[in-house]
């Protein structure tokens, strides 16, 4: 991920801003939102853990099975979930 170096005045303005403050360009169009560092770190960790889980389970279900589930309404019945988790 890239970095944008701010001038001192802009950095101080952002430090004083409320979380969720919308950032806009000179034309008034949104360019982003202020996310506190702790929330950003949490999201990074969450996404990395999700990526690892998906990688570990990528062969657990085929694309064809996912399409069939989607065609049937997008839900897996409870008994099927229990069976796939090996709890039955």
N, C-alpha and C positions, 0 to 999 in steps of 0.2 A: 504494500500500500504506500502511496506517495505521501509527501509532506508539503505543506504550504507554510512558508515562513511569514509571520505577521510582523508588522511594525509594532513598536512598544505601545502606542495608544490603542490600537485595535486589540492587542492582547489583553490590556487592562480592561477594556470594555467587555470582552468576552468573559473574563474572569468574574466580573461583577454581574453578568447576565443570569437570569433564571434558567434552569434546565428546560429544554424544549423551546427556547427562544428561536424564532425563525431567522435565518440568515438570508439577506436579500442582496442582490447586486445593485450596481448604480442605477439600473433601469427599474428597480423595485420588484423584480422577478425573484422568486425563491431559488436559492442555491443549496440550501441545507438547513439543518437544525442543530442546535447545541446539545450535545450529549455529555453528561458528566463522565469523567474518566472511569469511575467505578462501574458505571453502567456499560460503558464501552468495553472494558475488560471482561465483564460478565458475559456480554454478547459474543465476544471473541472466543471465550472459553466454551460457551454453549455450542457455537457453530463448529468448533474443532471437535468436541465430543460427539456431536451429531454426525460429522463427517466420518469419524472413526467407527461409530456404530453402523452407519450405512455401508462402509467398506467391509466390515466384518460380516454383515448380513446380506451382502449383495447377491449371493447365490441361494438365499433361503426361499425366494419366491421368484418365479419366472415372469417375464413381461406378459406372456400369454395369460398366466394366472391373474395378474393385476388387471389386465383388460377384461377378463371374465368377471372379476369382482366388480369392476366399474360398471360393466354392462348390466349387472344384477342389482345395481343401486348404490354401489360404492361402499357397501358395508360387508364385513365378515361376520357370520353368525357366531354367537358366543361359544357354542360347542366346537366350532372349527378353530377358534382362537385357542381354546383350552387344548385341543388335540395338537395344534402346531407348536404350542409351548411345552408339550410333553407332560401336561398335568393330568391327563386322563388315564 
